[in-house]
Amino acid sequence: MAGIACVSYFALRLILLAVTINPAVPPDEASHYGRIYFYSKTIGIPHNGPETYSFSLLTNIPYLYYYAMGKIVLLNIGGMPNLLFLRLVNAVLSLMTVWVGFAWARMVMGGRIAPLLLLVIMTNTPMFTFLSASVNYDNLANLFAAAAIYSFSQYLKTPRFASLNWCIVWLSAGCLTKEAMIPLAVIIAGLFAMRIFSRCIRSHAGVRPLRPQTNTFGLAPIFLTILLVTLNVRLYCGNMMSYGKLVPDFDRVVGVENAKKERIFARGWCYSNYANGVLSYEGALKAADSIQHPGDRLDAIAMIRQVRHARESGFKPMGRLAYAAAWSDIMLGRIYGIAAHRTMEKRGVDLAAFAIVWIMAIVVFVLRFRPGAGSAPLMYSYLVAVAYVFIIMQIVNYPGYASFGIIGLATQGRYVFPVLVPLCGFLAGTLASGSRPIVNFISFSALSTVFIIMDFPYFLSHVDWTWFY
């Protein structure tokens, strides 16, 4: 009953946000909506052209989200605005993600308190809530990521071909949705190989081969895997052969002048070319002034000024350990706050509660952890989350910081949402699954209060009219 109430409260908030939020506020919603529009006008993949340049590439990109939404929007025959219709569809995707997360928690944790706490934490994570009510390919990617982690955990619990097969299906579909799913696929593949190797070492007799079911239901995911893997190979290998990158830069496909008509490329082109010495400071500011989107224009100007400050002050990047601390502080503020074209990041006292929760969870986990203790699906899920966060922090974000001196560059809380389920599971499983029921209940009550109050009530008390229609 408590779980139903929690999900219902989440769904009502998503509907309210979907109906009221100004389209200029959600992250990149205009670009996603524009791409969906052109995908809805054709059976296959649309072509790039003068009318599409402002929405970035339509070809040579992971396209599953745009293709699916482009066909689903055609079902909107009741007169509802297409944007609202698509926002509600995305809300359903996030509700499905929450359901998968809850099912994962029940499978790997057991009990009632910890899975319910995971449900409360997920549905009261402000950036996840806000993103879920907007048109964004992250919502489908997050669903596929959660489903892949669930299937992988299911395989670890009871090794069956079907579980492994479905894990591959979800990862393949995710990679066709967003390039950032590729690291998750590599991590899970690596952990699977490590698991097989360790079992071989222990048994000295190898691992009993997994046998697929030969009925129609068993063969369907096999054919689906073949199809999705083939489409991934065609997309990414084709891009590597033609452009030398998994996803080519916009300007490599349509030329620089055409690419500059898209706001995100134009923003990056201004500050990166100034940092690389191609543009003077005045030239970079002049180029930034031509960006039509006011938020991106101001962002570009601010980044150019930060690059100039770093250059004039003799900037030397901090070490990776110090960067990890600074990055974590920024990410917490943008996960438990909102980072979009309008921001409501949590800082200072507002952020302290979440920092304390995470520090407590890490300390409790370290004190309780014993090698070999705990369920393998749970521990492997934690490893997936840690590895993915490490890749985003140190391999994706740190080089950009070291090059431009902008510590918050491309540091968005939503970028770690592919592993949101195990991250929330870490908090719930560590702080509310001890041996004393009364302690678990107190932890559940305290954490639920913090997360619920600091999401929607906090949003309502800090928002202004510019966020709404």
N, C-alpha and C positions, 0 to 999 in steps of 0.2 A: 504493500500500500504506500509506504514511504517512497519507494522507487517510482511508482506511478505519479505521485504528487510532484516529485523532483523533475521528472521528464515533462510533465504537463506544464509546470512553471517555466521550464526552458522553452518549450514550444510556444507558449503565449508571448514570451519576450521576443522570440524570433519573429513572430507575426507582427508585433508592434513595431519592431525596428525595420522590418521589410517594408511596412506601409508608410513609415514616417521619415526615414533617413534620406537626406538630400543625396542625389546621385553623384555629386561632386566630392563626397566625403569618403566612401569606402575605397580601400587601396586598389587602384588600377581597374576599377569597375567599368569605366568608360571604354577602356581598351578591350576587356573581355567581352563586353556587350557588343561592341562593334564587330569583333571577330565572329561572334555567334550569328550576328545579322547576315554576314556574307556567307557563312556556312549554311544558313537556312535557305539560301537562294540557289543552291546547287546540290546535285546528288552526290558528287564526289568532293574533291578538294578544290576550293576556289583559287583563282590566280591573283597574284599581286598586281596592283594597278594604281593609278593616280588617286582613285577614290578610296583605296585601302591603306595608303601609306601612313596615315595618321593613327592607324591601329596596329602598326608593326607588321611583322611577317604573318602571312597566312599559310605559306608553304614551308617545307623543311623544318617544321616544328612538331613537337608532340601534339597531336590533334584530337585525341579521343574526346576530351571534354567539349571542345567546340563542335565537333561533329555530332555528339549526342545531344547537346543542348540545342543545336541548330535544328535537329529533327523534333525534339520534344516541344520546342516553342510553337511548332506548327499545330500542336494539339490545343493551343489556346484559342478556342473559338467562341468563348463566352463574353468577349468584350473587355476582359481585364487587360490593363496595360502590360505589354510584353515584359518590361523590366520587373514589374511586381510579380508576374507569373514566374519568371526565372529565379527571382529571389526566393520565392516560396519553394521552388524545386530544390534550390541549394539548401534551404532549411531542412528539407526532408533528407538530403544526403548527410547532413550533420547529425540529424536525429538517428539515422542508421549507424553512423560512426559511434555515437554514444552507446547505442544498443550493443554493437560489437565489442566495445570496450568493457561494458558491464558483463557480457558473456565471457570475455577473456578473464576478467577478475574472478568470476565465480568458478571458472575452470582451474585456474592456477593458484588461487588463494583459499577458496572454500570459505565457509562461515557466512555470516550475514553482514557484519559491521564493515569490514574492509571493502567488499564490492560496493556497498551502498555509499561509503565515503568516496570511493573513486567516482561514482556517479555524481555526487554533489560537487566534487572538485572540478570535473570536466565541464559540467553544465554551468559552472560559475567562474570560469576563467574568462575574464573580460574580452581579450582579443579573440578568443575562439567564439564567444557569443556573437561579437560584432561581425566577424568574418562570416559566420554561418548564415547571417541574414543578408548577405550581399552576393553578387554574381562574381564568382572567383573560382578558377580551376583548382585552387587549394582544397576546396571542399570535397571534390571527387578524389583527388590524390590522397587526402587524409583518410577517406573511407577505404580505399584500396590498401593503404599502408596498415590500417588497423586490422583489416581482414587478413593480410599477409602475416602479421605478427600472431594473430589468433591461430591461423592454420599451422604456422611453424611451431607454436606452443603445443598445439594438438598433436602434431607429429612427435614432438619430444616426449609427450606424455604417453602416447600409444602409437608406436611407429607403424603407420599404414601408408600405402601408396597414395590413397585418395587425399590424405591431408597434405602430403608433400606436393602432389599435383595441383591442388587448389592454391597452395602457397605460391607456386610458380605462375598460376593464372593471375592472381591478384598483383604480384610484382610486375608481370609483363604488362598488364592493363595500366598499372601505375606509371610505368616508364613511357607508355604511350600518352599519358596525361600530362606529366611534368618531368623535365629532365632531372630534377632534384631527387626523384625516386631511384635513380641509378645507384647512388651510394648505398641506399637501404638494401637494394637487391644484392649488391656486392657483399655487404656485411652479413646478411642472412646466409648467402652461399658459403662464405668463409666459415661461419659458425657451424653450418651443416657439415662441411668437410672436416672441421675439427672434431665434431661429435662422432662422425663415422670413424675417423682415425683413432680416437681414444677408445672407442668400443672394440676396434680391431686389436689394439694393443692389449686390452684387458682380457679379451676372450681367446686370443691366439688362434682363433678359428675363423676369423672373418665375420662378416655381418650377413645374416640371412637376407637374400634378395627380397625386395618388396614386389609383390605381384599385383598388377592392376586387376580390377574387376572387369569381366568380359561382357557384362550386360550393357544395355543401352545407357543407363545412368552412369556406369563406370567409364564408358568410352567417351562420353560427351566432353568431360574436362580434358581428356587427352587431345581430342581434336581442337578444342578451344586453345589449349596450350600451343599446339603446332601453329595455329592461325596467328595468335598474338606474338609468338616468338618470331615468326616470319615477318610480320609487319614491323616489329622492332628492328630486325636485321636490315630490312629494306630502308627504313628511315635513317637509322644511325650510321650504318655502313655506307649508305649512299651519301650522306653528308660528309663523312670522313673522306671518301674518295673524291668528292667534288670540291670540298672547302677545307678539309683538314681539321674539322671540329665536329663534335657530336651534334651541336646546334650552331649553325653559322651566325656570325654577326649580321645584323640587319643590312649594313652598308655593303657587305660582300655580295649580297643577293640583288639589291636594287640600286646601289650607288649611294654615295655620301649625301648628295643634295636631296635625294628622295627620302633617305632615312632620317634626315634632320627634320622632316615634317612630323615625325613621331616624337612626343614630348620626352619620354624616358631616354631614348637614344640621344636626343638633342641635349638634354641635361648632362649626360655622361660625356658626350663629345666635347662640351664646353670645358669642364674642369679637367678632364684627362688630357686634352690637347694643351691646356695651359700648363699643367704639371709636367708634360713631356717637352715643353719648350716650343711647341708648334705655334701657339698663340701668345701674344703679349697679354698683360693683365687687362689693358684697355680693350684689346680685341676680344678677349674672353667675355668680358662684361657686355660688350656690344652684341656678341653672339647670344648670350643669355637673355638679353632684352627681347630677342625675336621669338622666344618661346611663348606660345599662346596661353598655355595653362598657367594661371597665376601662382599656384602652389609650387609647381616644378620650376617656374622662373625664379622664384625666391630661393628655392632649394639650390638651384644652380649657382646663383650669386653668392649664397652663403658658403657653398663648397669651394668656389674660386677664392673667396677671402680666406678660408681656412687653409687652403693649399699655399696661398701667399704668406700667411702668418707662419706656417710650418717652415717654409723655405727661408724666410728672413730671420727666424729665430734659431736656425741651425738644427732643425728637427732631427732627432735620432729616435727610431722606434724603440719602445720599451720591450723588454724580454717577453718571451711567450708566456711565462708564468704570471707576470704582472698583467699582461694583456688578458689572460684568462679571468683574472679577478675583475678587471674593468669591463670586459665583455659580459660577464655574468650579471654584473650590476645593471648594465644597459638592457640586457635581455629580460631580466626579471621585471624591469619597469615597463617593457613593451609587451610582455605576456600578460601580466596582471594589470596592465593599463591598455590603452588603445593607441596604436601607431597607424595612422591612415593619412589622408590629406588634411584632416584635422586631428590633433593629437590630444590625448589625455593620459600621458605617461605618469606612472606613480613614482614618486621620489621622496626622499627623506623619511618622515614618520609613516607616511602612507605605504611605503615600500618595506619598512622595517619588519612588519608582521610576517610578510612572505619570506623575507630573508631568514628570520628566526625559525620559521617552520622548516625551511630547507636545511638549515644548519642542524636543527634538532634531528631531522630524519637521517642525515648523513652520520651524525654521531651515534645515534641508536643503532643504525645498520652496522657500523664498524664494531661497536661493542658486542653485538649479537652474533656477528658473522663467524662461522666456523667452516673451514674447508670441507666440502662435501656435504654440508648441512643445507637444508632448504630444498625446495622443489627445483628440478632442472629447468622446466619451462619458465619458471619465474626468474631464475638467475640468468638464463640466456636472454630473456626479454630485457632485463636490466642492461646486459652487455650490448644488446642492439641499440638501446637508447644512448648509452655512454659513447659508443663508437660513432653514432650518427652526430651527436652533439659535438664531439671532438672534431669530426670532419668539417662541420659548418664553422666552428670556431677557428681552428688552426690552419685548415687547408683552404677554405673558401674566404673567410673574413680577414684573417691576419695579413695575407699578402696585400690586400687592398689598403689596409691601414698603413702598412709599412711603406707602400708606394706613394700614398697621397697625404698621409698624416691626419686622416679623418677617422677618428676612432669609432664613430657610429655608422660608418659607411656600410650599406647593405646589411645592417644588423637589425633584422625584423623578428619579433617574437614568433610570428607565424611560420618562420622558416624551420622551426623545430617541431611543428605540429605533426609531421609524419610519425613521430615517436611520442606524441602526447599521451597515448594510452599507457605505455609502460612508465612514463614520467609521473603521471598521476597515480599509477599503481604503486610506484616506489613510495610516494608519500603515504598512501592509504595502507599499504602492506606493512610498512615499517612502523607507523605511528598508531595503528589501530588493529593490530593482529597479535598482540601479546598474549600471555597465558592468563592474565587477570581480566575477566569480563568488565569489571567496574572501571578499570583503567582504560580499556578500549572504548567504553561508552563515554567517559569524560573526554577522551581525545576526539572521538567522533563529534560530540556536541560542540567542543571548543573550535575545532577546525571548520566544521560546517558553518558556524556563526561567522567566523572571519571571512570565509570565501563568499558566503551569500551576501553579507553586508557590503563587502568591498567590490562587488560586481554591479548589479543593477541599481541598488539604492545609491551607491557612490556615483554612478554614471548620471543618475537623475539630479543629484545635488551639485554636479559640476558642469553639466552641459549648458550650452546657450542656444539661442534660436538659429544660429548659423549652421547647426548640424541638421536641421530639418527642412522639409519642403517649404 
